[in-house]
Amino acid sequence: MSAQSARVITLNQKPAASGSTPGIRYVTPLSPESFQIEGVAPSTAAERTTTAVESLLAEALDALEKGNTQESARLLEQSLRNSPNHTETLLALGYLLHQEGRFDDASDLYRRAALSDSAAWQPRYNQALILEAQGETAEAIAMLTHACAISPNEPAPLYRLAWLLEASGCDSEAVYWYKRTTVAAPNMFEAWLRLGLLQMRMGDCAEAIDSLHRAMGDSAHLALAAYNLGLCHLNLAQPELAQQAFEAACSAEPNATDSLLALAALALAQGDLDAAERHDRAVRALGVVSAPLSLRLAQAWQACGENELARLHYRRAVQADPSLALGYFGVQSHS
């Protein structure tokens, strides 16, 4: 089953520039102490520590963006010596180790980040990715469910939970979470696509049609969504709508042999042999010979008394699938 690749989520909240809107912070500020020096705003040791920690975090993230992972790790470790429970720093270092494949060390940091901030979904999401990679599917699902409970409108954990449930064969549960994902992120087209494909597989073509239509809003998913939309319309005995969908798929991806073969089959079902021949030529121009299509074309032309065309297509069918030779010799004997 294909889906978007796993993403490691970082908080990535650098200190806000002066005058800008501050980002999400995971350190609870303490009330100022009673002392105050004339001409200086109230301050505390705790606040100065937080500023230093965030400054180191910003430097570490800049180093990471520039590909200097060694320097980034050094700065993050230094920051944690000053503030061992700083959620963003724990998560950033966990991310770095996660990317390096040091799963055990990353897991430990993610657990510490989760303990330091019960409202942070990112460390639980990242921890779930490690559990998934290690084959601990049930634990990964539980961790993602926790992340979704913490942040019910965050698309990343919703989508990953749906995807993992689908991969585990829990189709009904996956549909529920895909729907939750599309509510949280209406323009997350890959979620609409997976939802539509799953609804189609479960036999709910009417709902699948709506989901696949929405997935077609993104050019990256248009061809696949349109092809499966056509299959849904065929299942509902709507050949004209099916043809429109297959044609849309071909327009989006001219080299999509599945859509061309579907159009050829549809033309044969409608008795339009010229259109079927045209689509067959397009398929063969891509270097593909479909034995089933060639056989059906041979049978259709034979029924019309066009034995030369029938033999041509039987030969192609036999070359692609030698087990069809019996039918070919049958045509030869009746010519």
N, C-alpha and C positions, 0 to 999 in steps of 0.2 A: 504494500500500500504506500503510495507516495503522499508526501505532505511537505509543508515548509520544514526546513532543517531546524534543529534545536538552536535556540538563542539563549545565551547567558545574559541575564538582565542585571545591570548595575544601576545603582541609584544615580551615580554620576552627577551629583549636585555640587558644583563648585561654588565658592563664596560669591555672593551676588556683588556686582559692581555697584559703586556708589550711586544712589538714586534709582537703582533698578529694583524690580520686584524680587524679594528674596525667594529662594527655592525652598523645597521641603527640607526641614531640618529634623534630625532625630536625636537632638540633645535638648533636654528640658532645662531652660534657664532658671537659675536660682535667684531669689530676691537679693538685691544689693545689700552689702554690709552697711553699717551705720556711719562709717568714717567717710569723709569727703575732704579733699584738698581744695583750697580756694582756686576757682578758675578751671577746675577739672571736673568732668562729669563723673557721677558715681560709678564705681567699678569694683570688681571682685576678682580674686585669684581664679575662681572657676571660669569666669567669662574670658579672662586672658588666656587660660588654657584652651578653651574652645576655639578662640581665634587662631592660636598657634597650630592646633590640630587641623583646622580647616585649611590653613595656609599650606601645611605639609601635604594635605590631601590634594589640593589644587595642583601643587608641583608634581605630585606623583601621577595624577591623571594626565597632566601635560606630557610627562615623560613617557607614559604608556601610549598615548596617541602618536608620539614620535617614534615608537618602536623600541624605546630604551627600557625594556622590561626589568633589567637588573637594577637600574637606578630607581625605577618606580617601586620595586619591591623593597629596596633599602629605605626609601622615604616612608613607605607605608609601615614598615616594621618599626622605624623610629617613632612614627606617630603613635603606634599602639603602645609603645613603652611609656609614653606620656599619658595616653588615655586608652586603656585596654578595652573599654566597652563602647567605643565610638562606632556606631552601627555602619556608617558609610565607609569608614576605613576598613573595618572587618570585611565588609562585602566586596570592596575594591580589591583587597588582597586575596580574598577567596576567588574572585573572578580571575585574577592573574594566574593563580595556581591551577584553577580549573582549566584554563586555556592551555596550560602546560601539561595537562594530564595527571596532575598530582591530586587525584580525587579524594584521598583520605584527608589530606591537609586542607583541601578546599572545603570538604564537608564539615570539618571541625570549625572552620571560620564561619561558615554559613549558620551553623547551629548557634555559635556565640552571637552572631548578628541578630538572629531571630529572638534569642533570649534578651538581648539588649533593647529590642524594640518590638513589642508584641503587635504593632500595627503595620510592620513592614512586610509586604508580600514578596518582595524580590528575593530575599535569601531562601525562602521556602520554595519558590519557583526554581531557583538554581539548584537547590538540594534535590528537588524532584528530578531534574535532568540527570543528575549523577545516579540517583537510584534507578532511573529508567535505563541508563547506559549499562548498569551493573546487573540488569535483569530482574531487579526488585520491583516488578510492575505494580503489585498491590500497594506497596509502600509509597511508590511514586504517585499513584492515584490518590491515596489518602493525603499526601503532602499537598498536591495540587488542589484538592478539595478544600483544605485548610486555607490555602492562599486565596482561593475564590471567596471563601467566607469573609476573609479579612478585607478584600477589595473586590466587591461583587460586580463592579463595572469596569474592571481592568481586563481588556481583551486577551492579553497574552496567556495568563493562566487558564482562562475560560476555554480558549482554543486548544491549548495543549492538553487539557483534561479531556475534552471531547475527542481529540485525535487519539489519545492513548486508550480511551474506552472503546473507540471504534476498532483499533488494532487488537484489542483484547476480546472482540466479538460481542461486546455489550452494546448492541446497536440502538436499542431504545434509549438507554442512558446517554449515548453519544448524541442522538438527535436532540435531546433536551439541552445539552450543553452547547451544541452548535447553535441552537436557537438563541440561547443566552448570549453567545458571542456576537451574533448578528444584531441583537438589540443593543449591546454595548458599543458595537462598531459597525454601523450599517454599511460602510464602504469597505469592509474587510472581505474582498471578493473570494479569497480562497476558502473562507468559512462558508459562504453561500454555495460554492462549488461542492465542497465535501458534504454539506448538508443535502444538496440535491442528489448527488450520487448515492448517498446512503438511503434517502427516501425512495429513490428509484429501485435500489436493490431490495428494499423491503416491500416493493410492490405498490407504493403510494405514488403513482405517476402524477396525479393531479397536483399534489403539493410539490413534488419534485420539479414540475414545470415552472412554478413560481420561483423557486430557489435558483434554478438554472438560468432563468431569465435575468435575475439579479446578478448572477455571476458573470454574465456576458457584458456587464458594464465595464469590465477591465479587459483590455486587449490581450493581456498575457494569458487569460483564461477563456477567451472567447471561443476559440476553435473547439476545445474539449467540451465546454459547456453546451455549445450549439449542437455538436454531434450527439451528445446524450439527450439533449432536448428533442432532437429528431427521433431518437429511439422511443422516448416517452410518448410522443405523438403517434408513432406507429403502434405502440401497445394500446393506445386509446382509439385506434382505427381512424386516425386523422391524417390521411396521406398528404394532403395539400400542405398542411402545417409542417409535417415532417420534411417534405421537400424543401420548404423555405428554410428550415433549420439546417439541413444538410448543405444547402447552397451557401448559407451564411458561414458555416464551418469551412467550406472550400475557399470562400473569399478571404477569410482570416488566415487560412493556411493552405495555399494552393497545392502543396505536396502531401496533404493529408489523405493517404490512400483509403483509410477506413471510410471517410465521408464520400469519396468518389465511388467506392464499392457500394455504399448504401444507396447512393443516387442511381447507380446502375441496376441494383436489385429492385428499387422502387419503379424504375422505368419498365423493367421486365414485367413486374406485377401489373402495370397499367397497360401492357401491350405495346409500349413505344420502343420498338427494337432499334430504331435509328438513334434515339437518345441513349439507350443502353450501349450501343456500339461506340458512341462518342465518349462515354465515361470509361468504357473498357480501354479505348485507345489512350486516354489520359493516364490510366493506371499503368499500362504497359510502358508508356513514355517515361515513367518513373522507375522502370526496371523491375516491375512486379507483374507476375502472371498469376491470376487467381484461378485455381483449378475449379472451384465451385461455380464461379461466374462463367468461365469458359464452357463448362458443361451445360449450364442453363441456357447460354446463348446457342450452343449447338442444338440442344433439344428444341428451342424456340424456332430456329431457322429450319430445322428438319420438319417441324410441324407445318411450316409454311411452304414446304417443298423446295426450299433452297439448300440442296444437298452439298453444293460446293462450299457455301459458307458454313454449313453444319460440320463438314469434314475438317475445315480450317480450325474451327473452335475445338473440335474433339481432339485434334492433334495437339493443340496448345494445352488442353486439359490433361492429356496423357503424358505430355512432357513434364508437366508440373506434378502430376500424381499418376504413376504407372498403373495403379489399381483400377483406373477408369478405362483401361484398354478394351475391356469387354464391350462397353458401349460404343467405342469407336469402331470396332470390327462389325458391330451390328449395323452401323450406318453404311460401312463399306459394302456389306453384303446386300443392302437394299438399294444401292445406287445403280 
